Amino acid sequence: MLTESFIASTLDPEKPSNSVTPGVHLYDFHPLPALKSTFKKSSTNTNCLAISPTHIFAAQADKAVINVYSRERNNQEAIVPFPEKIRSIVLAGETSGAGTLILGTDGGRLILWELGTGRQVSTPQHHLQSTTCLAVDPTSNFLLSGSIDSTIQVWSIPSLLSFSGSSATEDRHDLPFSPSRSLSNHRAAITAIVFGHSFSDQNIAVSASKDNTCIVWDHTNGDALHTFLLPSSPLCLTLDPADRAVYAGYEDGSVQLIDFYSQGGLTQALYDPALQTTPTQPPPSDRWSALDHSASPILCLQVSYDGTSLLSGHQDGNIHTWDVAAGKYDKLLADFAAPITNILMLKPNGFHGIKPAVKLHNVVKPRYESFVNGEHGNSGVTVPAKYTFTAQFSSTLPLPFSADTTCFRQALHHSSFPTALLEESLAELSSPQFSFDTAADSSGLEDLRAQNVALSSQLKFAEERHRSAAAIVLEQKKEDWRRQKDEDIKTARKKRRRLRRMKLAEVVRKKEMGDAVDAEDEDMNESGKDEEEGLSSSTDEMTETD
């Protein structure tokens, strides 16, 4: 049976109480809501919670430390200190099993901590104020960082983790560990950033700001696809699982639905050039409010796996659910009596999914050495000798495609169709610039036909080689079977001969034993007769004497 759970973190209330224990809570959502476990001694702000398949990371609100909890052992594993307070965290490379924890500091810097090696990379200050929100795309290649200074920086995670230094950027060619570009359309503090769920280049990102705007971005080139004008300042965001809409939480406890397909038609409004430069305002009917509970600010939002339920964490410690299909408030789910600052949904249990290749039992604490503090900007620097990765292989490692493998060969050997290919095709179909070029089409078809002919010949040659190899193997197996049968027959014959000789020896032994017994009996009979004759003669002599 499928089960769905979430992890919620709380903040110390303004008025401490003995009955309130802030911490990190594991809560079952489906099929029956219930509190499963609690990790105590933790107080987190918004955007300060991250989850891996084996661990939970909680950046503390009052200290410059991160509490690490083990999900397998259900206890606190470590307390990791840092030089300054952490204002936001996010995990990159979650699907690999180990990953890299990225931290946004109070001073506007980024810290990257490799959990399996302990390597730590720190960037210079690129935000003028605190880095309050972070987001990583599903491929773990891009990172967005938002700050109170109203700017959003786009980073390349592979460049930040490279031992040869950061790659060249458009605006800062001479500075190492610099962002790829800066997005500066907002005019107030950034409150939330979320990435779409697509693995293709057509993925989107959405940001919210205290300037009462919500902007949808194409982060690969820095274009603002659309701007939504909101009636209030959004405090948090969450995207629909199919990237059809985004939900925003307001300070009065209401939820705003921002539908990307509200214009109607098959073409998504985000990719229509005629609508990209014109801001729009969601209709009042798309703002949901609950009249039967107090108006408490929404600090975090999350959508269920199937997209039918919306969870909201409030300042008063309540977690409420909303019916997405009906567009209205549903019910009170839980009450923790402390501000709910983060809600993260876990992957449902019960699906047959692919497990990560490695499993991280214990995190490796950051090592403050020369090669982990961003001091390796020269090209040609190799991996240090002390750089070791500690993890356990959880399954048989798949053989990856080689670097020169084409997209066509990947699609050819895929079980169905690659996800990236499907998403790119759908994005092209939804684009208004989509058109068919006859000349390009014909040339493309000719290339495909030539590739098909080449592949057919290769396939026939491979089939012939396979048949010949199979025949050789079959003949070898037959020869081995005949040889084994001959050996078995020879062994059986030897065994029968040995048994026959044993039986003959037994018969001879019994015969010899029988002759010896008969001779001994004759000797005993002769001696008995002599004794009887002696006795009879003695008796006669005694009779004559009398």
PEMO-V46034 format. One record per backbone hydrogen bond with DSSP energy under -0.5 kcal/mol. CO is the residue of the C=O (numbers start at 0). NH is the residue of the N-H. E is the energy in kcal/mol with one decimal. If there is no record, write none. Layout:
BEGIN
co: [CO	CO]
nh: [NH	NH]
e: [E	E]
END
This chain:
BEGIN
co: [2	3	3	4	5	6	7	8	8	9	13	16	18	19	21	21	22	23	24	24	25	25	26	27	29	33	36	37	38	42	44	46	47	49	53	53	54	55	56	57	58	62	63	64	65	66	66	67	67	68	68	69	69	74	74	77	78	79	84	84	87	89	91	92	93	95	96	98	98	99	99	100	101	102	102	103	103	104	104	107	107	108	109	110	110	111	111	112	112	113	113	114	115	117	118	120	123	129	129	132	134	136	140	141	142	143	144	145	145	146	146	150	151	152	152	153	153	154	154	155	156	157	161	171	173	179	180	181	182	188	191	193	199	203	204	205	206	207	207	208	208	208	211	212	213	214	214	215	215	216	216	217	217	217	222	222	225	226	227	227	228	231	235	237	239	243	244	245	246	247	248	248	249	249	253	254	254	255	255	256	257	258	259	260	267	268	270	270	271	271	272	274	276	279	282	283	285	285	287	288	293	296	296	299	301	303	307	307	308	309	310	311	312	312	313	313	316	317	317	318	318	319	320	320	321	321	322	322	327	330	330	333	338	338	340	341	343	347	348	350	352	356	356	358	358	362	365	366	368	369	369	377	383	385	388	391	397	401	405	406	407	408	409	417	418	419	420	421	422	423	424	425	426	427	429	430	434	435	436	437	438	439	440	441	442	443	444	445	446	447	448	449	450	451	452	453	454	455	456	457	458	459	460	461	462	463	464	465	466	467	468	469	470	471	472	473	474	475	476	477	478	479	480	481	482	483	484	485	486	487	488	489	490	491	492	493	494	495	496	497	498	499	500	501	502	503	504	505	506	507	508	509	510	511	512	513	514	515	516	517	518	519	520	521	522	523	524	525	526	527	528	529	530	531	532	533	534	535	536	537	538	539	540	541]
nh: [348	28	29	345	26	343	24	340	341	43	15	19	20	21	40	41	9	38	7	26	35	36	5	33	3	27	25	39	23	60	47	88	58	56	70	71	51	68	49	66	44	64	81	59	79	57	68	76	77	55	70	73	74	69	76	67	80	65	86	105	103	101	99	95	96	357	359	114	115	91	101	112	89	104	110	86	87	107	130	125	126	104	122	102	112	113	120	100	114	116	117	363	389	366	113	111	125	131	147	145	143	139	156	136	154	134	152	131	132	149	189	146	182	144	154	179	180	142	156	159	160	161	164	174	175	169	153	183	151	209	207	205	202	195	216	193	214	190	191	211	212	233	229	208	227	206	216	224	225	204	218	220	221	222	217	224	215	279	213	229	281	233	248	246	242	259	239	257	237	255	234	235	252	297	249	256	287	247	257	258	245	261	268	263	270	271	272	431	274	275	276	277	278	228	285	286	256	287	254	290	295	298	314	312	310	306	323	324	303	321	301	319	298	299	316	339	335	313	319	332	333	311	329	330	309	323	326	327	322	320	332	318	10	340	46	8	6	350	2	352	354	393	394	360	391	364	367	368	371	372	374	380	386	387	390	358	399	404	409	410	411	412	413	421	422	423	424	425	426	427	428	429	430	430	267	433	436	437	440	441	442	443	444	445	446	447	448	449	450	451	452	453	454	455	456	457	458	459	460	461	462	463	464	465	466	467	468	469	470	471	472	473	474	475	476	477	478	479	480	481	482	483	484	485	486	487	488	489	490	491	492	493	494	495	496	497	498	499	500	501	502	503	504	505	506	507	508	509	510	511	512	513	514	515	516	517	518	519	520	521	522	523	524	525	526	527	528	529	530	531	532	533	534	535	536	537	538	539	540	541	542	543	544	545]
e: [-2.6	-3.0	-2.2	-2.6	-2.9	-2.5	-3.4	-1.8	-1.3	-2.0	-0.7	-1.0	-0.6	-0.5	-0.6	-0.8	-1.8	-3.5	-2.5	-0.6	-2.8	-1.5	-2.7	-1.4	-1.7	-3.2	-2.7	-0.6	-2.7	-2.8	-1.1	-2.3	-2.2	-3.0	-2.5	-0.7	-2.9	-2.7	-2.3	-2.8	-0.5	-1.1	-2.6	-2.2	-2.6	-2.2	-0.5	-2.5	-1.7	-2.3	-0.6	-1.2	-0.9	-2.8	-0.5	-2.9	-0.6	-2.1	-0.5	-2.0	-3.3	-3.1	-2.8	-0.8	-1.3	-1.0	-0.7	-1.5	-0.5	-2.9	-0.6	-2.8	-1.9	-0.5	-2.2	-2.9	-1.3	-1.3	-2.2	-1.3	-1.2	-2.3	-2.5	-3.0	-0.5	-0.5	-2.5	-2.7	-0.7	-0.6	-2.7	-2.5	-2.4	-2.1	-2.7	-3.2	-0.7	-1.0	-1.6	-3.0	-2.7	-2.0	-2.1	-1.8	-3.1	-1.8	-2.4	-1.0	-1.6	-1.3	-2.3	-1.3	-3.6	-2.0	-0.5	-2.8	-1.1	-2.0	-0.7	-1.9	-2.0	-0.7	-0.9	-0.6	-0.5	-0.9	-2.7	-0.6	-2.1	-2.3	-2.5	-2.8	-1.1	-2.6	-3.8	-2.6	-1.9	-2.3	-1.3	-1.0	-0.5	-0.6	-2.8	-1.7	-3.1	-2.3	-0.5	-2.2	-1.3	-1.6	-0.7	-1.1	-1.6	-1.2	-3.0	-0.8	-2.7	-1.9	-2.1	-0.6	-0.6	-0.5	-1.7	-3.0	-2.2	-2.2	-2.7	-2.5	-1.5	-3.1	-3.2	-0.8	-1.2	-2.0	-2.4	-0.5	-3.3	-2.2	-0.5	-0.6	-2.0	-0.9	-1.0	-1.2	-1.3	-1.3	-0.7	-0.6	-1.7	-1.1	-0.6	-0.8	-0.6	-2.9	-1.7	-1.5	-2.8	-0.6	-2.7	-0.5	-1.5	-0.6	-1.9	-2.4	-3.5	-1.0	-2.0	-0.5	-2.6	-2.1	-2.1	-2.1	-2.7	-1.3	-1.4	-2.3	-3.0	-2.3	-0.5	-3.0	-1.4	-2.4	-2.5	-1.1	-2.0	-0.8	-1.6	-1.5	-2.4	-2.6	-0.5	-2.6	-1.6	-0.9	-0.5	-1.9	-2.7	-0.5	-1.7	-1.4	-0.5	-2.0	-0.8	-0.8	-2.3	-0.6	-0.5	-1.7	-1.3	-0.7	-0.7	-1.0	-1.2	-1.0	-0.6	-2.8	-0.8	-1.5	-1.9	-2.4	-2.2	-2.1	-0.7	-1.9	-2.5	-2.4	-1.9	-2.5	-2.3	-2.0	-2.1	-2.0	-0.7	-0.5	-0.5	-1.4	-0.6	-0.7	-2.7	-2.7	-2.3	-2.3	-2.5	-2.3	-2.2	-2.2	-2.7	-2.5	-2.4	-2.4	-2.5	-2.3	-2.5	-2.5	-2.2	-2.2	-2.5	-2.6	-2.4	-2.3	-2.4	-2.4	-2.3	-2.2	-2.6	-2.6	-2.4	-2.5	-2.6	-2.3	-2.3	-2.4	-2.6	-2.2	-2.0	-2.2	-2.5	-2.3	-2.2	-2.6	-2.5	-2.1	-2.4	-2.6	-2.1	-2.2	-2.4	-2.5	-2.3	-2.1	-2.5	-2.4	-1.9	-2.3	-2.6	-2.2	-2.1	-2.5	-2.4	-1.9	-2.1	-2.3	-2.4	-1.8	-2.1	-2.5	-2.2	-2.2	-2.3	-2.6	-2.2	-2.1	-2.1	-1.8	-1.5	-1.9	-2.0	-1.7	-1.7	-1.9	-1.8	-1.8	-2.0	-2.3	-2.2	-1.6	-2.3	-2.1	-1.8	-2.2	-2.4	-2.2	-2.2	-2.3	-2.1	-1.9	-1.9	-1.9	-2.1	-1.9	-1.9	-2.5	-2.0	-1.9]
END
